[in-house]
Amino acid sequence: NGSITGLLSDLCSCSLIGVSWKRRALGVSRESFHRVLKKRAYGALLSKLFQDGPKGPASGQSATANIPPRNKVLMMSFDLRVAGCREEAERLEDQLGRLPEGASSSGLSEVDAVLELLVFLAGSAPPPPTSF
Amino acid sequence: MASAANANLNAVRETMDVLLEISRLLNTGLDMESLSICVRLCEQGINPEALSAVIKELRKASESLKAEMENPA
């Protein structure tokens, strides 16, 4: 299902991967929790959409709001270098250079929007375990 | 016609691979399946900031469920 509602439902299903439903001690079924997730997803989506007002510094928008997402990734790469993660920074710049611009070369119509999403989610996952 | 479709499919695949690697380097926590869904939602016009809020909310909810499942009161 390629509709927004279908895709949001798929996203909720992805969030349930790794949850063990063998223990029914809580009396929660997968279906009922999926419904709860959908409700929370729509709540988060709508609250963010209704926050969207007129853009510009006067409306309290962040100074970085108008920076192109590719430049934001380059700024993150710079931060990685400053933090001593030179290899990751170079890999990030290399991947960014490989990312095609425009729908005809990338096959996707919204590459910059996806990049913007990745910038918003940057660092939101727990860091990968370090190996010794 | 078929070769144009194949070329487009290859372009999408390559772009997705690059996006997944950038996602991994930025530590976003998205796997290929979630990223594919997000790409399709962005293509449907969903605002990226709103979508990031949805993903964070879903993580919070599923993490608290996992914790409750592991340690039922």
N, CA and C atoms of all chains as a GROMACS GRO file, in nm:
protein
  615
    1ASN      N    1   0.084  -0.119   0.000
    1ASN     CA    2   0.000   0.000   0.000
    1ASN      C    3   0.089   0.126   0.000
    2GLY      N    4   0.078   0.207  -0.104
    2GLY     CA    5   0.166   0.323  -0.116
    2GLY      C    6   0.104   0.451  -0.066
    3SER      N    7  -0.013   0.443   0.000
    3SER     CA    8  -0.075   0.566   0.052
    3SER      C    9  -0.003   0.609   0.180
    4ILE      N   10  -0.023   0.733   0.219
    4ILE     CA   11   0.041   0.783   0.342
    4ILE      C   12  -0.005   0.699   0.462
    5THR      N   13  -0.133   0.669   0.470
    5THR     CA   14  -0.182   0.590   0.585
    5THR      C   15  -0.120   0.450   0.584
    6GLY      N   16  -0.110   0.390   0.466
    6GLY     CA   17  -0.050   0.256   0.456
    6GLY      C   18   0.097   0.260   0.495
    7LEU      N   19   0.168   0.362   0.449
    7LEU     CA   20   0.312   0.372   0.480
    7LEU      C   21   0.335   0.398   0.629
    8LEU      N   22   0.248   0.481   0.690
    8LEU     CA   23   0.263   0.505   0.834
    8LEU      C   24   0.236   0.376   0.912
    9SER      N   25   0.141   0.298   0.864
    9SER     CA   26   0.112   0.171   0.928
    9SER      C   27   0.234   0.078   0.917
   10ASP      N   28   0.298   0.078   0.799
   10ASP     CA   29   0.418  -0.004   0.780
   10ASP      C   30   0.530   0.041   0.875
   11LEU      N   31   0.540   0.173   0.894
   11LEU     CA   32   0.643   0.227   0.983
   11LEU      C   33   0.617   0.180   1.128
   12CYS      N   34   0.489   0.175   1.166
   12CYS     CA   35   0.453   0.125   1.300
   12CYS      C   36   0.492  -0.022   1.312
   13SER      N   37   0.468  -0.099   1.206
   13SER     CA   38   0.503  -0.242   1.209
   13SER      C   39   0.653  -0.258   1.226
   14CYS      N   40   0.732  -0.173   1.158
   14CYS     CA   41   0.878  -0.180   1.172
   14CYS      C   42   0.920  -0.158   1.317
   15SER      N   43   0.847  -0.068   1.386
   15SER     CA   44   0.883  -0.037   1.525
   15SER      C   45   0.858  -0.155   1.617
   16LEU      N   46   0.776  -0.248   1.574
   16LEU     CA   47   0.743  -0.362   1.661
   16LEU      C   48   0.836  -0.480   1.641
   17ILE      N   49   0.930  -0.465   1.547
   17ILE     CA   50   1.026  -0.574   1.526
   17ILE      C   51   1.112  -0.586   1.651
   18GLY      N   52   1.127  -0.708   1.699
   18GLY     CA   53   1.209  -0.730   1.818
   18GLY      C   54   1.129  -0.734   1.947
   19VAL      N   55   0.998  -0.703   1.938
   19VAL     CA   56   0.915  -0.713   2.059
   19VAL      C   57   0.863  -0.857   2.069
   20SER      N   58   0.887  -0.919   2.182
   20SER     CA   59   0.840  -1.056   2.200
   20SER      C   60   0.696  -1.055   2.247
   21TRP      N   61   0.609  -1.124   2.172
   21TRP     CA   62   0.466  -1.129   2.208
   21TRP      C   63   0.432  -1.260   2.275
   22LYS      N   64   0.537  -1.337   2.311
   22LYS     CA   65   0.508  -1.467   2.374
   22LYS      C   66   0.451  -1.448   2.513
   23ARG      N   67   0.507  -1.348   2.583
   23ARG     CA   68   0.457  -1.323   2.719
   23ARG      C   69   0.334  -1.235   2.710
   24ARG      N   70   0.225  -1.284   2.756
   24ARG     CA   71   0.102  -1.206   2.750
   24ARG      C   72   0.068  -1.146   2.886
   25ALA      N   73   0.172  -1.135   2.972
   25ALA     CA   74   0.146  -1.089   3.108
   25ALA      C   75   0.079  -0.952   3.111
   26LEU      N   76   0.110  -0.869   3.011
   26LEU     CA   77   0.055  -0.734   3.012
   26LEU      C   78  -0.084  -0.729   2.950
   27GLY      N   79  -0.124  -0.838   2.890
   27GLY     CA   80  -0.254  -0.839   2.825
   27GLY      C   81  -0.260  -0.750   2.702
   28VAL      N   82  -0.145  -0.729   2.640
   28VAL     CA   83  -0.140  -0.643   2.522
   28VAL      C   84  -0.117  -0.730   2.399
   29SER      N   85  -0.202  -0.714   2.300
   29SER     CA   86  -0.180  -0.791   2.177
   29SER      C   87  -0.103  -0.705   2.079
   30ARG      N   88  -0.045  -0.771   1.981
   30ARG     CA   89   0.031  -0.698   1.879
   30ARG      C   90  -0.060  -0.598   1.806
   31GLU      N   91  -0.183  -0.642   1.780
   31GLU     CA   92  -0.277  -0.557   1.705
   31GLU      C   93  -0.314  -0.432   1.786
   32SER      N   94  -0.339  -0.453   1.916
   32SER     CA   95  -0.380  -0.337   1.996
   32SER      C   96  -0.262  -0.240   2.011
   33PHE      N   97  -0.141  -0.293   2.024
   33PHE     CA   98  -0.028  -0.202   2.037
   33PHE      C   99   0.000  -0.131   1.905
   34HIS      N  100  -0.024  -0.202   1.796
   34HIS     CA  101  -0.007  -0.139   1.664
   34HIS      C  102  -0.102  -0.020   1.652
   35ARG      N  103  -0.223  -0.036   1.704
   35ARG     CA  104  -0.321   0.074   1.701
   35ARG      C  105  -0.272   0.192   1.786
   36VAL      N  106  -0.216   0.159   1.903
   36VAL     CA  107  -0.162   0.264   1.991
   36VAL      C  108  -0.050   0.340   1.919
   37LEU      N  109   0.037   0.263   1.853
   37LEU     CA  110   0.149   0.326   1.781
   37LEU      C  111   0.098   0.419   1.671
   38LYS      N  112  -0.004   0.372   1.599
   38LYS     CA  113  -0.058   0.454   1.490
   38LYS      C  114  -0.113   0.587   1.544
   39LYS      N  115  -0.182   0.575   1.658
   39LYS     CA  116  -0.239   0.695   1.719
   39LYS      C  117  -0.128   0.793   1.758
   40ARG      N  118  -0.020   0.739   1.817
   40ARG     CA  119   0.091   0.827   1.857
   40ARG      C  120   0.162   0.885   1.736
   41ALA      N  121   0.172   0.804   1.630
   41ALA     CA  122   0.237   0.853   1.507
   41ALA      C  123   0.158   0.968   1.447
   42TYR      N  124   0.027   0.953   1.440
   42TYR     CA  125  -0.056   1.061   1.385
   42TYR      C  126  -0.052   1.184   1.476
   43GLY      N  127  -0.049   1.160   1.607
   43GLY     CA  128  -0.040   1.271   1.703
   43GLY      C  129   0.086   1.353   1.679
   44ALA      N  130   0.201   1.281   1.665
   44ALA     CA  131   0.329   1.350   1.643
   44ALA      C  132   0.328   1.422   1.509
   45LEU      N  133   0.274   1.356   1.408
   45LEU     CA  134   0.272   1.415   1.274
   45LEU      C  135   0.187   1.542   1.270
   46LEU      N  136   0.069   1.533   1.327
   46LEU     CA  137  -0.022   1.647   1.321
   46LEU      C  138   0.026   1.763   1.407
   47SER      N  139   0.082   1.730   1.526
   47SER     CA  140   0.127   1.840   1.612
   47SER      C  141   0.240   1.917   1.543
   48LYS      N  142   0.326   1.845   1.470
   48LYS     CA  143   0.438   1.911   1.401
   48LYS      C  144   0.386   1.992   1.282
   49LEU      N  145   0.286   1.936   1.213
   49LEU     CA  146   0.234   2.007   1.096
   49LEU      C  147   0.165   2.136   1.136
   50PHE      N  148   0.094   2.130   1.251
   50PHE     CA  149   0.023   2.251   1.293
   50PHE      C  150   0.116   2.357   1.352
   51GLN      N  151   0.240   2.315   1.386
   51GLN     CA  152   0.338   2.413   1.432
   51GLN      C  153   0.392   2.495   1.316
   52ASP      N  154   0.381   2.439   1.192
   52ASP     CA  155   0.435   2.507   1.075
   52ASP      C  156   0.364   2.638   1.051
   53GLY      N  157   0.434   2.746   1.081
   53GLY     CA  158   0.376   2.878   1.056
   53GLY      C  159   0.453   2.946   0.947
   54PRO      N  160   0.442   3.079   0.939
   54PRO     CA  161   0.522   3.152   0.840
   54PRO      C  162   0.670   3.138   0.872
   55LYS      N  163   0.749   3.120   0.767
   55LYS     CA  164   0.892   3.100   0.787
   55LYS      C  165   0.965   3.234   0.796
   56GLY      N  166   1.084   3.231   0.858
   56GLY     CA  167   1.165   3.353   0.867
   56GLY      C  168   1.211   3.375   1.007
   57PRO      N  169   1.319   3.455   1.026
   57PRO     CA  170   1.376   3.475   1.158
   57PRO      C  171   1.277   3.533   1.257
   58ALA      N  172   1.184   3.616   1.208
   58ALA     CA  173   1.089   3.680   1.299
   58ALA      C  174   0.996   3.580   1.364
   59SER      N  175   0.969   3.469   1.296
   59SER     CA  176   0.877   3.371   1.352
   59SER      C  177   0.948   3.270   1.443
   60GLY      N  178   1.075   3.298   1.473
   60GLY     CA  179   1.146   3.211   1.566
   60GLY      C  180   1.207   3.088   1.501
   61GLN      N  181   1.213   3.084   1.368
   61GLN     CA  182   1.274   2.971   1.298
   61GLN      C  183   1.423   2.968   1.329
   62SER      N  184   1.478   2.848   1.336
   62SER     CA  185   1.620   2.837   1.364
   62SER      C  186   1.700   2.895   1.246
   63ALA      N  187   1.822   2.941   1.278
   63ALA     CA  188   1.905   3.003   1.175
   63ALA      C  189   1.946   2.903   1.068
   64THR      N  190   1.941   2.774   1.101
   64THR     CA  191   1.985   2.673   1.005
   64THR      C  192   1.872   2.626   0.914
   65ALA      N  193   1.750   2.677   0.937
   65ALA     CA  194   1.634   2.625   0.862
   65ALA      C  195   1.647   2.640   0.712
   66ASN      N  196   1.715   2.744   0.666
   66ASN     CA  197   1.723   2.766   0.522
   66ASN      C  198   1.852   2.713   0.459
   67ILE      N  199   1.934   2.646   0.538
   67ILE     CA  200   2.057   2.591   0.483
   67ILE      C  201   2.022   2.464   0.404
   68PRO      N  202   2.073   2.448   0.282
   68PRO     CA  203   2.044   2.327   0.206
   68PRO      C  204   2.091   2.202   0.282
   69PRO      N  205   2.015   2.092   0.276
   69PRO     CA  206   2.050   1.973   0.355
   69PRO      C  207   2.190   1.918   0.326
   70ARG      N  208   2.236   1.932   0.203
   70ARG     CA  209   2.372   1.884   0.171
   70ARG      C  210   2.476   1.963   0.252
   71ASN      N  211   2.452   2.093   0.267
   71ASN     CA  212   2.546   2.174   0.346
   71ASN      C  213   2.538   2.136   0.494
   72LYS      N  214   2.417   2.101   0.540
   72LYS     CA  215   2.405   2.058   0.680
   72LYS      C  216   2.485   1.931   0.704
   73VAL      N  217   2.482   1.839   0.606
   73VAL     CA  218   2.560   1.716   0.621
   73VAL      C  219   2.709   1.750   0.622
   74LEU      N  220   2.750   1.845   0.539
   74LEU     CA  221   2.892   1.886   0.539
   74LEU      C  222   2.930   1.947   0.675
   75MET      N  223   2.836   2.020   0.736
   75MET     CA  224   2.863   2.077   0.869
   75MET      C  225   2.879   1.965   0.972
   76MET      N  226   2.800   1.859   0.956
   76MET     CA  227   2.813   1.745   1.048
   76MET      C  228   2.946   1.673   1.026
   77SER      N  229   2.986   1.668   0.900
   77SER     CA  230   3.114   1.606   0.869
   77SER      C  231   3.227   1.686   0.936
   78PHE      N  232   3.214   1.818   0.933
   78PHE     CA  233   3.314   1.904   0.999
   78PHE      C  234   3.317   1.874   1.149
   79ASP      N  235   3.196   1.860   1.208
   79ASP     CA  236   3.189   1.828   1.352
   79ASP      C  237   3.258   1.695   1.382
   80LEU      N  238   3.241   1.598   1.291
   80LEU     CA  239   3.305   1.467   1.310
   80LEU      C  240   3.457   1.482   1.310
   81ARG      N  241   3.507   1.565   1.217
   81ARG     CA  242   3.652   1.588   1.211
   81ARG      C  243   3.702   1.651   1.340
   82VAL      N  244   3.626   1.751   1.388
   82VAL     CA  245   3.666   1.819   1.511
   82VAL      C  246   3.668   1.719   1.628
   83ALA      N  247   3.575   1.623   1.623
   83ALA     CA  248   3.568   1.523   1.730
   83ALA      C  249   3.672   1.413   1.712
   84GLY      N  250   3.753   1.423   1.608
   84GLY     CA  251   3.859   1.325   1.588
   84GLY      C  252   3.817   1.204   1.505
   85CYS      N  253   3.697   1.208   1.448
   85CYS     CA  254   3.649   1.094   1.368
   85CYS      C  255   3.674   1.123   1.220
   86ARG      N  256   3.802   1.130   1.183
   86ARG     CA  257   3.839   1.171   1.047
   86ARG      C  258   3.788   1.072   0.942
   87GLU      N  259   3.802   0.942   0.971
   87GLU     CA  260   3.761   0.840   0.874
   87GLU      C  261   3.611   0.850   0.841
   88GLU      N  262   3.530   0.863   0.948
   88GLU     CA  263   3.385   0.874   0.929
   88GLU      C  264   3.350   1.000   0.849
   89ALA      N  265   3.422   1.110   0.882
   89ALA     CA  266   3.396   1.236   0.812
   89ALA      C  267   3.427   1.222   0.663
   90GLU      N  268   3.538   1.156   0.632
   90GLU     CA  269   3.575   1.140   0.491
   90GLU      C  270   3.476   1.050   0.419
   91ARG      N  271   3.433   0.946   0.488
   91ARG     CA  272   3.335   0.854   0.429
   91ARG      C  273   3.203   0.927   0.403
   92LEU      N  274   3.164   1.011   0.498
   92LEU     CA  275   3.040   1.087   0.484
   92LEU      C  276   3.048   1.182   0.363
   93GLU      N  277   3.160   1.250   0.350
   93GLU     CA  278   3.177   1.343   0.237
   93GLU      C  279   3.180   1.267   0.105
   94ASP      N  280   3.244   1.148   0.110
   94ASP     CA  281   3.252   1.066  -0.011
   94ASP      C  282   3.112   1.022  -0.055
   95GLN      N  283   3.032   0.976   0.043
   95GLN     CA  284   2.894   0.930   0.011
   95GLN      C  285   2.810   1.047  -0.039
   96LEU      N  286   2.828   1.162   0.022
   96LEU     CA  287   2.752   1.280  -0.020
   96LEU      C  288   2.785   1.317  -0.165
   97GLY      N  289   2.912   1.302  -0.199
   97GLY     CA  290   2.955   1.329  -0.337
   97GLY      C  291   2.895   1.230  -0.435
   98ARG      N  292   2.867   1.108  -0.386
   98ARG     CA  293   2.810   1.005  -0.474
   98ARG      C  294   2.659   1.019  -0.490
   99LEU      N  295   2.600   1.101  -0.404
   99LEU     CA  296   2.453   1.113  -0.406
   99LEU      C  297   2.411   1.200  -0.525
  100PRO      N  298   2.337   1.139  -0.620
  100PRO     CA  299   2.300   1.216  -0.738
  100PRO      C  300   2.204   1.330  -0.706
  101GLU      N  301   2.218   1.438  -0.782
  101GLU     CA  302   2.125   1.551  -0.764
  101GLU      C  303   2.020   1.545  -0.873
  102GLY      N  304   1.897   1.571  -0.836
  102GLY     CA  305   1.790   1.573  -0.936
  102GLY      C  306   1.723   1.438  -0.951
  103ALA      N  307   1.595   1.442  -0.987
  103ALA     CA  308   1.515   1.320  -0.995
  103ALA      C  309   1.561   1.228  -1.107
  104SER      N  310   1.609   1.284  -1.218
  104SER     CA  311   1.641   1.199  -1.332
  104SER      C  312   1.763   1.112  -1.304
  105SER      N  313   1.862   1.166  -1.232
  105SER     CA  314   1.982   1.084  -1.208
  105SER      C  315   1.969   0.997  -1.083
  106SER      N  316   1.888   1.038  -0.986
  106SER     CA  317   1.877   0.959  -0.863
  106SER      C  318   1.763   0.857  -0.870
  107GLY      N  319   1.668   0.880  -0.957
  107GLY     CA  320   1.550   0.793  -0.965
  107GLY      C  321   1.448   0.828  -0.857
  108LEU      N  322   1.483   0.919  -0.767
  108LEU     CA  323   1.391   0.959  -0.660
  108LEU      C  324   1.362   1.108  -0.674
  109SER      N  325   1.240   1.146  -0.641
  109SER     CA  326   1.203   1.286  -0.662
  109SER      C  327   1.235   1.376  -0.542
  110GLU      N  328   1.262   1.314  -0.426
  110GLU     CA  329   1.278   1.396  -0.305
  110GLU      C  330   1.404   1.362  -0.227
  111VAL      N  331   1.517   1.352  -0.297
  111VAL     CA  332   1.642   1.314  -0.229
  111VAL      C  333   1.677   1.415  -0.120
  112ASP      N  334   1.660   1.544  -0.149
  112ASP     CA  335   1.697   1.645  -0.049
  112ASP      C  336   1.608   1.638   0.075
  113ALA      N  337   1.480   1.605   0.055
  113ALA     CA  338   1.390   1.590   0.171
  113ALA      C  339   1.435   1.472   0.257
  114VAL      N  340   1.479   1.363   0.192
  114VAL     CA  341   1.525   1.246   0.268
  114VAL      C  342   1.653   1.283   0.345
  115LEU      N  343   1.741   1.357   0.277
  115LEU     CA  344   1.865   1.401   0.343
  115LEU      C  345   1.832   1.489   0.465
  116GLU      N  346   1.734   1.574   0.449
  116GLU     CA  347   1.689   1.660   0.559
  116GLU      C  348   1.639   1.574   0.676
  117LEU      N  349   1.564   1.469   0.643
  117LEU     CA  350   1.515   1.377   0.747
  117LEU      C  351   1.632   1.314   0.821
  118LEU      N  352   1.735   1.270   0.746
  118LEU     CA  353   1.851   1.206   0.808
  118LEU      C  354   1.923   1.304   0.901
  119VAL      N  355   1.926   1.431   0.860
  119VAL     CA  356   1.988   1.534   0.946
  119VAL      C  357   1.909   1.547   1.076
  120PHE      N  358   1.776   1.548   1.066
  120PHE     CA  359   1.693   1.559   1.188
  120PHE      C  360   1.711   1.438   1.280
  121LEU      N  361   1.737   1.321   1.218
  121LEU     CA  362   1.749   1.199   1.300
  121LEU      C  363   1.893   1.170   1.342
  122ALA      N  364   1.987   1.252   1.296
  122ALA     CA  365   2.129   1.225   1.325
  122ALA      C  366   2.154   1.213   1.474
  123GLY      N  367   2.222   1.104   1.511
  123GLY     CA  368   2.258   1.084   1.651
  123GLY      C  369   2.142   1.040   1.739
  124SER      N  370   2.028   1.007   1.679
  124SER     CA  371   1.911   0.972   1.761
  124SER      C  372   1.912   0.825   1.803
  125ALA      N  373   1.998   0.745   1.741
  125ALA     CA  374   2.005   0.604   1.780
  125ALA      C  375   2.118   0.588   1.881
  126PRO      N  376   2.110   0.484   1.966
  126PRO     CA  377   2.221   0.462   2.059
  126PRO      C  378   2.349   0.434   1.979
  127PRO      N  379   2.464   0.482   2.026
  127PRO     CA  380   2.588   0.460   1.950
  127PRO      C  381   2.617   0.311   1.934
  128PRO      N  382   2.677   0.272   1.821
  128PRO     CA  383   2.707   0.130   1.802
  128PRO      C  384   2.808   0.082   1.908
  129PRO      N  385   2.798  -0.046   1.950
  129PRO     CA  386   2.890  -0.094   2.054
  129PRO      C  387   3.034  -0.091   2.002
  130THR      N  388   3.123  -0.046   2.089
  130THR     CA  389   3.263  -0.040   2.047
  130THR      C  390   3.328  -0.176   2.069
  131SER      N  391   3.412  -0.217   1.976
  131SER     CA  392   3.479  -0.346   1.992
  131SER      C  393   3.621  -0.321   2.042
  132PHE      N  394   3.669  -0.411   2.125
  132PHE     CA  395   3.804  -0.395   2.181
  132PHE      C  396   3.901  -0.493   2.117
  133MET      N  397   1.212   0.083  -2.389
  133MET     CA  398   1.122   0.110  -2.277
  133MET      C  399   1.166   0.033  -2.152
  134ALA      N  400   1.193  -0.102  -2.175
  134ALA     CA  401   1.232  -0.184  -2.061
  134ALA      C  402   1.369  -0.142  -2.010
  135SER      N  403   1.457  -0.103  -2.101
  135SER     CA  404   1.592  -0.064  -2.057
  135SER      C  405   1.587   0.068  -1.980
  136ALA      N  406   1.496   0.157  -2.016
  136ALA     CA  407   1.481   0.282  -1.940
  136ALA      C  408   1.432   0.253  -1.799
  137ALA      N  409   1.338   0.159  -1.788
  137ALA     CA  410   1.286   0.122  -1.655
  137ALA      C  411   1.396   0.057  -1.572
  138ASN      N  412   1.477  -0.027  -1.637
  138ASN     CA  413   1.589  -0.092  -1.567
  138ASN      C  414   1.691   0.011  -1.519
  139ALA      N  415   1.718   0.109  -1.606
  139ALA     CA  416   1.815   0.213  -1.569
  139ALA      C  417   1.764   0.292  -1.449
  140ASN      N  418   1.634   0.320  -1.450
  140ASN     CA  419   1.576   0.395  -1.337
  140ASN      C  420   1.582   0.312  -1.208
  141LEU      N  421   1.554   0.182  -1.223
  141LEU     CA  422   1.559   0.092  -1.106
  141LEU      C  423   1.700   0.088  -1.048
  142ASN      N  424   1.797   0.080  -1.138
  142ASN     CA  425   1.937   0.079  -1.092
  142ASN      C  426   1.973   0.210  -1.023
  143ALA      N  427   1.924   0.321  -1.079
  143ALA     CA  428   1.952   0.452  -1.018
  143ALA      C  429   1.891   0.459  -0.879
  144VAL      N  430   1.768   0.410  -0.865
  144VAL     CA  431   1.702   0.411  -0.733
  144VAL      C  432   1.782   0.325  -0.635
  145ARG      N  433   1.823   0.206  -0.681
  145ARG     CA  434   1.896   0.115  -0.592
  145ARG      C  435   2.027   0.180  -0.545
  146GLU      N  436   2.099   0.240  -0.639
  146GLU     CA  437   2.226   0.304  -0.602
  146GLU      C  438   2.204   0.421  -0.505
  147THR      N  439   2.100   0.500  -0.533
  147THR     CA  440   2.071   0.614  -0.445
  147THR      C  441   2.034   0.564  -0.306
  148MET      N  442   1.955   0.458  -0.300
  148MET     CA  443   1.914   0.402  -0.170
  148MET      C  444   2.037   0.352  -0.092
  149ASP      N  445   2.130   0.288  -0.163
  149ASP     CA  446   2.252   0.239  -0.096
  149ASP      C  447   2.332   0.355  -0.036
  150VAL      N  448   2.342   0.464  -0.113
  150VAL     CA  449   2.417   0.580  -0.063
  150VAL      C  450   2.344   0.642   0.057
  151LEU      N  451   2.211   0.654   0.045
  151LEU     CA  452   2.133   0.712   0.157
  151LEU      C  453   2.144   0.626   0.283
  152LEU      N  454   2.145   0.493   0.264
  152LEU     CA  455   2.156   0.405   0.381
  152LEU      C  456   2.292   0.422   0.448
  153GLU      N  457   2.396   0.437   0.368
  153GLU     CA  458   2.531   0.455   0.424
  153GLU      C  459   2.541   0.590   0.497
  154ILE      N  460   2.484   0.694   0.437
  154ILE     CA  461   2.484   0.825   0.505
  154ILE      C  462   2.406   0.814   0.636
  155SER      N  463   2.294   0.743   0.630
  155SER     CA  464   2.210   0.724   0.749
  155SER      C  465   2.288   0.653   0.860
  156ARG      N  466   2.365   0.552   0.819
  156ARG     CA  467   2.444   0.476   0.917
  156ARG      C  468   2.554   0.566   0.978
  157LEU      N  469   2.620   0.644   0.892
  157LEU     CA  470   2.728   0.731   0.941
  157LEU      C  471   2.674   0.840   1.034
  158LEU      N  472   2.549   0.882   1.010
  158LEU     CA  473   2.489   0.985   1.096
  158LEU      C  474   2.422   0.924   1.219
  159ASN      N  475   2.425   0.791   1.226
  159ASN     CA  476   2.368   0.720   1.342
  159ASN      C  477   2.219   0.754   1.362
  160THR      N  478   2.143   0.738   1.256
  160THR     CA  479   2.000   0.770   1.264
  160THR      C  480   1.917   0.653   1.317
  161GLY      N  481   1.973   0.532   1.313
  161GLY     CA  482   1.899   0.415   1.362
  161GLY      C  483   1.800   0.358   1.260
  162LEU      N  484   1.802   0.408   1.137
  162LEU     CA  485   1.709   0.356   1.036
  162LEU      C  486   1.771   0.236   0.965
  163ASP      N  487   1.693   0.128   0.950
  163ASP     CA  488   1.740   0.017   0.867
  163ASP      C  489   1.686   0.039   0.725
  164MET      N  490   1.722  -0.051   0.634
  164MET     CA  491   1.682  -0.032   0.494
  164MET      C  492   1.530  -0.028   0.478
  165GLU      N  493   1.461  -0.112   0.555
  165GLU     CA  494   1.315  -0.116   0.541
  165GLU      C  495   1.252   0.016   0.585
  166SER      N  496   1.292   0.064   0.704
  166SER     CA  497   1.236   0.191   0.753
  166SER      C  498   1.276   0.306   0.660
  167LEU      N  499   1.400   0.302   0.612
  167LEU     CA  500   1.446   0.410   0.523
  167LEU      C  501   1.362   0.411   0.395
  168SER      N  502   1.334   0.293   0.341
  168SER     CA  503   1.254   0.286   0.218
  168SER      C  504   1.115   0.346   0.241
  169ILE      N  505   1.057   0.314   0.357
  169ILE     CA  506   0.924   0.369   0.388
  169ILE      C  507   0.933   0.521   0.400
  170CYS      N  508   1.039   0.568   0.467
  170CYS     CA  509   1.056   0.714   0.484
  170CYS      C  510   1.073   0.783   0.349
  171VAL      N  511   1.150   0.721   0.260
  171VAL     CA  512   1.170   0.780   0.127
  171VAL      C  513   1.036   0.795   0.057
  172ARG      N  514   0.953   0.690   0.068
  172ARG     CA  515   0.822   0.695   0.001
  172ARG      C  516   0.732   0.800   0.066
  173LEU      N  517   0.742   0.814   0.198
  173LEU     CA  518   0.661   0.918   0.266
  173LEU      C  519   0.707   1.057   0.224
  174CYS      N  520   0.838   1.076   0.212
  174CYS     CA  521   0.889   1.207   0.165
  174CYS      C  522   0.841   1.232   0.023
  175GLU      N  523   0.839   1.128  -0.058
  175GLU     CA  524   0.792   1.146  -0.197
  175GLU      C  525   0.643   1.177  -0.203
  176GLN      N  526   0.572   1.142  -0.095
  176GLN     CA  527   0.428   1.174  -0.088
  176GLN      C  528   0.407   1.315  -0.032
  177GLY      N  529   0.518   1.382   0.002
  177GLY     CA  530   0.507   1.521   0.047
  177GLY      C  531   0.507   1.541   0.197
  178ILE      N  532   0.536   1.435   0.273
  178ILE     CA  533   0.542   1.451   0.420
  178ILE      C  534   0.664   1.534   0.457
  179ASN      N  535   0.644   1.631   0.544
  179ASN     CA  536   0.751   1.719   0.590
  179ASN      C  537   0.856   1.638   0.668
  180PRO      N  538   0.986   1.650   0.630
  180PRO     CA  539   1.090   1.568   0.696
  180PRO      C  540   1.098   1.589   0.847
  181GLU      N  541   1.077   1.713   0.893
  181GLU     CA  542   1.085   1.738   1.038
  181GLU      C  543   0.970   1.667   1.110
  182ALA      N  544   0.852   1.672   1.049
  182ALA     CA  545   0.736   1.604   1.108
  182ALA      C  546   0.759   1.453   1.108
  183LEU      N  547   0.817   1.403   1.000
  183LEU     CA  548   0.843   1.258   0.992
  183LEU      C  549   0.947   1.216   1.096
  184SER      N  550   1.047   1.302   1.120
  184SER     CA  551   1.146   1.267   1.223
  184SER      C  552   1.079   1.262   1.361
  185ALA      N  553   0.983   1.352   1.384
  185ALA     CA  554   0.911   1.350   1.513
  185ALA      C  555   0.831   1.220   1.526
  186VAL      N  556   0.771   1.174   1.416
  186VAL     CA  557   0.695   1.048   1.418
  186VAL      C  558   0.787   0.932   1.454
  187ILE      N  559   0.904   0.928   1.390
  187ILE     CA  560   0.996   0.816   1.414
  187ILE      C  561   1.044   0.816   1.559
  188LYS      N  562   1.076   0.933   1.612
  188LYS     CA  563   1.121   0.941   1.752
  188LYS      C  564   1.010   0.898   1.847
  189GLU      N  565   0.888   0.938   1.816
  189GLU     CA  566   0.773   0.901   1.900
  189GLU      C  567   0.751   0.749   1.897
  190LEU      N  568   0.761   0.690   1.778
  190LEU     CA  569   0.743   0.545   1.766
  190LEU      C  570   0.852   0.470   1.843
  191ARG      N  571   0.974   0.523   1.837
  191ARG     CA  572   1.085   0.459   1.911
  191ARG      C  573   1.058   0.462   2.061
  192LYS      N  574   1.013   0.580   2.107
  192LYS     CA  575   0.986   0.596   2.251
  192LYS      C  576   0.880   0.495   2.295
  193ALA      N  577   0.772   0.487   2.214
  193ALA     CA  578   0.662   0.398   2.250
  193ALA      C  579   0.705   0.252   2.247
  194SER      N  580   0.778   0.212   2.144
  194SER     CA  581   0.814   0.070   2.136
  194SER      C  582   0.921   0.035   2.239
  195GLU      N  583   1.009   0.130   2.271
  195GLU     CA  584   1.109   0.102   2.375
  195GLU      C  585   1.041   0.082   2.511
  196SER      N  586   0.941   0.165   2.540
  196SER     CA  587   0.875   0.149   2.671
  196SER      C  588   0.797   0.017   2.674
  197LEU      N  589   0.741  -0.022   2.560
  197LEU     CA  590   0.671  -0.151   2.555
  197LEU      C  591   0.770  -0.266   2.577
  198LYS      N  592   0.885  -0.258   2.509
  198LYS     CA  593   0.985  -0.364   2.525
  198LYS      C  594   1.028  -0.375   2.670
  199ALA      N  595   1.049  -0.259   2.734
  199ALA     CA  596   1.092  -0.259   2.875
  199ALA      C  597   0.984  -0.322   2.962
  200GLU      N  598   0.858  -0.290   2.934
  200GLU     CA  599   0.747  -0.347   3.014
  200GLU      C  600   0.735  -0.496   2.990
  201MET      N  601   0.758  -0.540   2.867
  201MET     CA  602   0.749  -0.683   2.834
  201MET      C  603   0.857  -0.761   2.907
  202GLU      N  604   0.977  -0.697   2.918
  202GLU     CA  605   1.088  -0.766   2.983
  202GLU      C  606   1.075  -0.766   3.135
  203ASN      N  607   1.020  -0.658   3.188
  203ASN     CA  608   1.004  -0.649   3.335
  203ASN      C  609   0.860  -0.614   3.370
  204PRO      N  610   0.767  -0.709   3.353
  204PRO     CA  611   0.628  -0.676   3.387
  204PRO      C  612   0.614  -0.648   3.536
  205ALA      N  613   0.536  -0.546   3.568
  205ALA     CA  614   0.521  -0.505   3.708
  205ALA      C  615   0.445  -0.609   3.788
   0.00000   0.00000   0.00000
